[in-house]
Amino acid sequence: MPGSPDEAVGDEEDRPDDELRTDGSGDDSLITYGVEDRPPFLQSLGLGLQHYLTMVGANIAVPLILAGAMGMPGQFIPRFVGTFFVVSGIATLAQTTLGNRYPIVQGAPFSMLAPALAIIGVVAANPPGGGVEAWRAALLQLQGAIIVAALFEVAVGYLGLVGRLRRYFSPVVIAPVITLIGLTLFSAPQVASATQNWPLLLFTFGLIAVFSQLLGGRSRAFKLFPVLLGIVVAYGVALALSAAGVYAPGTAGYVDIGPVFDAPLAVAIYPFQWGVPQVTTSFVVGMAAGVVASIVESLGDYHAVARLSGTGAPSERRITHGIGMEGLANVFAGVMGAGGSTSYSENIGAIGLTGVASRYVVQVGAGAMILFGFFGPFGAFVASIPAPVVGGLYVAMFGQIVGVGLANLKYVDLDSQRNLFVLGVSLFAGLFVPEYFSNVAAAAPDGMGGATFFAQSMAAVPVFGPVLGAEVVANTVFVVGSTGISVGGIVAFAFDNLIPGTDEERGIADWARTAEADEDFLSAYDRFVRDGDRAD
């Protein structure tokens, strides 16, 4: 890794604008600020906000989707959205300080959205009595399911179960997993909506591309802030066109800033703010499937950020502490009344575009998000960013991640027929299986969740029907099968370890030469307890 924080501060002013850094690990990743670097505070604040701007669309989409599904009254939505940002900030600080210490933003997971919506659907179909609002009852059940399922993730993480599997994850497995992370949002409405405002989307994408790829070498501002500048300029243009009447209310690209002024100035966010969480076994099992999908995605995120940060593949210890801390963050999210927490791929794409991989930058941004979470107009302002602007951002960010995934193939023998088979089938499965479950959900009768309809459809199938028709099994298969990253990762992992192949063929030999050793990672215990004991 780069030098110490003090050294980074000391030589910052002398570094030429066009100088890029690597840590000498043998990775081709070029970075402007390494993991240990600490840019000046104001610059770090801007860079940190840029990291968060890449994920605000998703981090606001999840609470808005949940609030709409629950029927949450409008007066509670600003607090609900603010809760997600407070949880995101605290979880990010915990992960970057006490967990895997990678510069990855933590936020609301889409992998846990499917079971969350299933829980809400069941509660809505069986409304509680006793004067408890249906939306609050659904949220309390959701909180309870997240907390208990997260305890499973804590155990899996800190017992080292995921870390021990690391030796079985070759580049042949990691490449499709990271690539599928990048392909996750190809069908998102912000990108592929039938009513898409293509000029605004392409304008946003064009700005980010020009700033990062064409003008980055000419100006430090363009090199460091291409995403922030792109969003600000595109938002300003959309706002002006909306005010001029070019974009009509309700159309793609229209900016409605009314809610910004109507939002409460401050919102109260505290543990158990919605009431005492409730626990139902079937809901916990379904949420556990979402947690498993989140773990697979995070494993891909760790490898992606390691490559973009110029460091070796993550060690077993780093993975162990990362997954364990994500479990604790999920417990915290359940206590606070948010929809979970996981590593976010969006800011990994920002690292690739900007070369800013500083942990300190992400921590400064996390601190700002905690403060903004209590500020009502902030959530309303972010929600006012037009979908085409977010779509242009997604194309740039997730396209970058696709490239990172494919870059892992440099370690792999691409003349090997077994490798091409594993890569092709896992990528194809990661796309078609979720599409199948999406169609199943769309075909479900009104009032029936996709998982329930899947269980009923499978119950009559010979051989596997009795198993897949069981509620617990159906929920698990439906949630995991709806997540392309999990499907592709599972298929690639199975074939890569079942089909014979040499370490050289699979890329393990070359990868091992640049991988991080366990002793290179210092946990929170190593840094704060053991070193303190030695000092005494």
Solvent accessible surface area in square Angstrom, and as a share of the most:
residue,aa,sasa,rsa
1,M,93,0.41
2,P,17,0.10
3,G,31,0.30
4,S,49,0.32
5,P,50,0.31
6,D,120,0.62
7,E,108,0.48
8,A,5,0.04
9,V,83,0.48
10,G,59,0.57
11,D,67,0.35
12,E,16,0.07
13,E,143,0.64
14,D,121,0.63
15,R,23,0.08
16,P,72,0.46
17,D,78,0.41
18,D,105,0.54
19,E,73,0.33
20,L,77,0.38
21,R,49,0.18
22,T,60,0.35
23,D,38,0.20
24,G,68,0.66
25,S,32,0.21
26,G,55,0.53
27,D,18,0.09
28,D,98,0.51
29,S,15,0.10
30,L,106,0.53
31,I,0,0.00
32,T,1,0.00
33,Y,1,0.00
34,G,0,0.00
35,V,1,0.01
36,E,31,0.14
37,D,1,0.01
38,R,96,0.35
39,P,4,0.02
40,P,63,0.40
41,F,114,0.47
42,L,142,0.71
43,Q,47,0.21
44,S,0,0.00
45,L,53,0.26
46,G,15,0.14
47,L,0,0.00
48,G,0,0.00
49,L,47,0.23
50,Q,3,0.01
51,H,3,0.01
52,Y,1,0.00
53,L,28,0.14
54,T,1,0.00
55,M,0,0.00
56,V,4,0.02
57,G,15,0.15
58,A,0,0.00
59,N,0,0.00
60,I,8,0.04
61,A,20,0.15
62,V,2,0.01
63,P,0,0.00
64,L,72,0.36
65,I,71,0.36
66,L,1,0.01
67,A,2,0.02
68,G,60,0.58
69,A,48,0.37
70,M,15,0.07
71,G,52,0.50
72,M,12,0.05
73,P,43,0.27
74,G,53,0.51
75,Q,134,0.59
76,F,41,0.17
77,I,48,0.25
78,P,35,0.22
79,R,47,0.17
80,F,0,0.00
81,V,7,0.04
82,G,6,0.05
83,T,0,0.00
84,F,5,0.02
85,F,1,0.00
86,V,3,0.02
87,V,3,0.02
88,S,1,0.01
89,G,0,0.00
90,I,66,0.33
91,A,2,0.02
92,T,0,0.00
93,L,59,0.29
94,A,25,0.19
95,Q,1,0.01
96,T,0,0.00
97,T,47,0.27
98,L,72,0.36
99,G,1,0.01
100,N,0,0.00
101,R,46,0.17
102,Y,2,0.01
103,P,0,0.00
104,I,0,0.00
105,V,0,0.00
106,Q,1,0.01
107,G,1,0.01
108,A,2,0.02
109,P,2,0.01
110,F,80,0.33
111,S,8,0.05
112,M,2,0.01
113,L,19,0.09
114,A,35,0.27
115,P,3,0.02
116,A,4,0.03
117,L,65,0.32
118,A,42,0.33
119,I,4,0.02
120,I,5,0.03
121,G,38,0.36
122,V,68,0.39
123,V,13,0.08
124,A,62,0.48
125,A,65,0.50
126,N,101,0.52
127,P,89,0.56
128,P,52,0.33
129,G,57,0.55
130,G,85,0.82
131,G,78,0.75
132,V,66,0.38
133,E,77,0.35
134,A,44,0.34
135,W,13,0.05
136,R,56,0.20
137,A,13,0.10
138,A,3,0.02
139,L,0,0.00
140,L,17,0.09
141,Q,36,0.16
142,L,1,0.00
143,Q,0,0.00
144,G,1,0.01
145,A,0,0.00
146,I,1,0.01
147,I,31,0.16
148,V,53,0.31
149,A,1,0.01
150,A,0,0.00
151,L,97,0.48
152,F,94,0.39
153,E,0,0.00
154,V,28,0.16
155,A,45,0.35
156,V,18,0.10
157,G,0,0.00
158,Y,84,0.32
159,L,111,0.55
160,G,7,0.06
161,L,84,0.42
162,V,13,0.08
163,G,1,0.01
164,R,123,0.45
165,L,76,0.38
166,R,63,0.23
167,R,151,0.55
168,Y,100,0.38
169,F,31,0.13
170,S,0,0.00
171,P,0,0.00
172,V,0,0.00
173,V,0,0.00
174,I,1,0.00
175,A,2,0.01
176,P,1,0.01
177,V,3,0.02
178,I,0,0.00
179,T,6,0.04
180,L,4,0.02
181,I,2,0.01
182,G,6,0.05
183,L,52,0.26
184,T,64,0.37
185,L,25,0.12
186,F,121,0.50
187,S,72,0.47
188,A,11,0.08
189,P,97,0.61
190,Q,33,0.15
191,V,22,0.12
192,A,58,0.45
193,S,37,0.24
194,A,114,0.89
195,T,109,0.64
196,Q,21,0.09
197,N,19,0.10
198,W,122,0.43
199,P,99,0.63
200,L,5,0.02
201,L,3,0.02
202,L,103,0.51
203,F,77,0.32
204,T,0,0.00
205,F,71,0.30
206,G,26,0.25
207,L,26,0.13
208,I,0,0.00
209,A,29,0.22
210,V,56,0.32
211,F,23,0.10
212,S,17,0.11
213,Q,117,0.52
214,L,122,0.61
215,L,43,0.21
216,G,8,0.08
217,G,68,0.65
218,R,200,0.73
219,S,36,0.23
220,R,46,0.17
221,A,51,0.40
222,F,59,0.24
223,K,24,0.10
224,L,2,0.01
225,F,35,0.15
226,P,0,0.00
227,V,0,0.00
228,L,39,0.20
229,L,55,0.27
230,G,0,0.00
231,I,9,0.05
232,V,88,0.51
233,V,57,0.33
234,A,0,0.00
235,Y,23,0.09
236,G,35,0.34
237,V,55,0.32
238,A,0,0.00
239,L,60,0.30
240,A,61,0.47
241,L,55,0.27
242,S,11,0.07
243,A,91,0.70
244,A,77,0.60
245,G,56,0.54
246,V,96,0.55
247,Y,30,0.12
248,A,49,0.38
249,P,101,0.64
250,G,84,0.81
251,T,71,0.41
252,A,35,0.27
253,G,2,0.02
254,Y,62,0.24
255,V,6,0.03
256,D,73,0.38
257,I,66,0.33
258,G,31,0.29
259,P,66,0.41
260,V,27,0.15
261,F,157,0.65
262,D,120,0.62
263,A,17,0.13
264,P,60,0.38
265,L,129,0.64
266,A,76,0.59
267,V,17,0.10
268,A,64,0.50
269,I,15,0.08
270,Y,107,0.41
271,P,71,0.45
272,F,98,0.41
273,Q,14,0.06
274,W,3,0.01
275,G,26,0.25
276,V,112,0.64
277,P,22,0.14
278,Q,84,0.37
279,V,93,0.53
280,T,48,0.28
281,T,104,0.60
282,S,30,0.20
283,F,25,0.10
284,V,21,0.12
285,V,40,0.23
286,G,7,0.06
287,M,0,0.00
288,A,23,0.18
289,A,3,0.02
290,G,0,0.00
291,V,0,0.00
292,V,55,0.32
293,A,0,0.00
294,S,0,0.00
295,I,16,0.08
296,V,28,0.16
297,E,29,0.13
298,S,0,0.00
299,L,7,0.03
300,G,0,0.00
301,D,1,0.00
302,Y,0,0.00
303,H,10,0.05
304,A,1,0.01
305,V,0,0.00
306,A,1,0.01
307,R,25,0.09
308,L,21,0.10
309,S,0,0.00
310,G,0,0.00
311,T,11,0.07
312,G,11,0.10
313,A,10,0.08
314,P,0,0.00
315,S,1,0.01
316,E,49,0.22
317,R,76,0.28
318,R,6,0.02
319,I,0,0.00
320,T,18,0.10
321,H,39,0.17
322,G,0,0.00
323,I,0,0.00
324,G,0,0.00
325,M,17,0.08
326,E,1,0.00
327,G,0,0.00
328,L,78,0.39
329,A,8,0.06
330,N,0,0.00
331,V,30,0.17
332,F,57,0.24
333,A,0,0.00
334,G,0,0.00
335,V,31,0.18
336,M,10,0.04
337,G,0,0.00
338,A,1,0.01
339,G,6,0.06
340,G,2,0.02
341,S,1,0.00
342,T,3,0.02
343,S,1,0.01
344,Y,9,0.03
345,S,5,0.03
346,E,9,0.04
347,N,0,0.00
348,I,1,0.00
349,G,0,0.00
350,A,1,0.01
351,I,2,0.01
352,G,25,0.24
353,L,23,0.11
354,T,4,0.03
355,G,7,0.07
356,V,1,0.01
357,A,0,0.00
358,S,0,0.00
359,R,15,0.05
360,Y,41,0.16
361,V,0,0.00
362,V,0,0.00
363,Q,40,0.18
364,V,20,0.12
365,G,0,0.00
366,A,0,0.00
367,G,27,0.26
368,A,11,0.08
369,M,4,0.02
370,I,33,0.17
371,L,132,0.66
372,F,69,0.29
373,G,2,0.02
374,F,78,0.32
375,F,88,0.37
376,G,5,0.05
377,P,19,0.12
378,F,29,0.12
379,G,12,0.12
380,A,19,0.15
381,F,84,0.35
382,V,7,0.04
383,A,52,0.41
384,S,14,0.09
385,I,19,0.09
386,P,7,0.04
387,A,49,0.38
388,P,0,0.00
389,V,1,0.00
390,V,13,0.08
391,G,0,0.00
392,G,0,0.00
393,L,5,0.02
394,Y,7,0.03
395,V,56,0.32
396,A,10,0.08
397,M,0,0.00
398,F,14,0.06
399,G,42,0.40
400,Q,51,0.23
401,I,1,0.00
402,V,31,0.18
403,G,38,0.37
404,V,9,0.05
405,G,0,0.00
406,L,86,0.43
407,A,35,0.27
408,N,5,0.02
409,L,30,0.15
410,K,98,0.41
411,Y,23,0.09
412,V,12,0.07
413,D,58,0.30
414,L,84,0.42
415,D,140,0.73
416,S,10,0.06
417,Q,137,0.61
418,R,20,0.07
419,N,0,0.00
420,L,94,0.47
421,F,85,0.35
422,V,0,0.00
423,L,14,0.07
424,G,40,0.39
425,V,53,0.30
426,S,0,0.00
427,L,45,0.23
428,F,136,0.57
429,A,8,0.06
430,G,3,0.03
431,L,72,0.36
432,F,104,0.44
433,V,30,0.17
434,P,23,0.15
435,E,96,0.43
436,Y,91,0.35
437,F,12,0.05
438,S,63,0.41
439,N,86,0.44
440,V,15,0.08
441,A,45,0.35
442,A,88,0.68
443,A,66,0.51
444,A,16,0.12
445,P,69,0.43
446,D,151,0.78
447,G,80,0.77
448,M,54,0.24
449,G,39,0.37
450,G,13,0.13
451,A,9,0.07
452,T,65,0.38
453,F,52,0.22
454,F,7,0.03
455,A,12,0.09
456,Q,106,0.47
457,S,50,0.32
458,M,36,0.16
459,A,59,0.45
460,A,91,0.71
461,V,57,0.33
462,P,106,0.66
463,V,123,0.71
464,F,137,0.57
465,G,0,0.00
466,P,104,0.66
467,V,87,0.50
468,L,41,0.20
469,G,22,0.21
470,A,43,0.33
471,E,109,0.49
472,V,70,0.41
473,V,49,0.28
474,A,1,0.00
475,N,27,0.14
476,T,49,0.28
477,V,51,0.29
478,F,21,0.09
479,V,6,0.03
480,V,24,0.14
481,G,6,0.06
482,S,39,0.25
483,T,19,0.11
484,G,17,0.16
485,I,6,0.03
486,S,0,0.00
487,V,15,0.09
488,G,0,0.00
489,G,4,0.04
490,I,88,0.45
491,V,33,0.19
492,A,0,0.00
493,F,58,0.24
494,A,39,0.30
495,F,65,0.27
496,D,1,0.01
497,N,56,0.29
498,L,138,0.68
499,I,50,0.25
500,P,120,0.76
501,G,30,0.28
502,T,80,0.46
503,D,71,0.37
504,E,121,0.54
505,E,39,0.17
506,R,28,0.10
507,G,1,0.01
508,I,40,0.21
509,A,22,0.17
510,D,62,0.32
511,W,24,0.09
512,A,63,0.49
513,R,178,0.65
514,T,30,0.17
515,A,30,0.24
516,E,26,0.12
517,A,40,0.31
518,D,55,0.29
519,E,133,0.60
520,D,91,0.47
521,F,3,0.01
522,L,89,0.44
523,S,2,0.01
524,A,21,0.16
525,Y,119,0.45
526,D,8,0.04
527,R,46,0.17
528,F,117,0.49
529,V,67,0.39
530,R,105,0.38
531,D,61,0.32
532,G,31,0.29
533,D,92,0.48
534,R,176,0.64
535,A,89,0.69
536,D,155,0.80
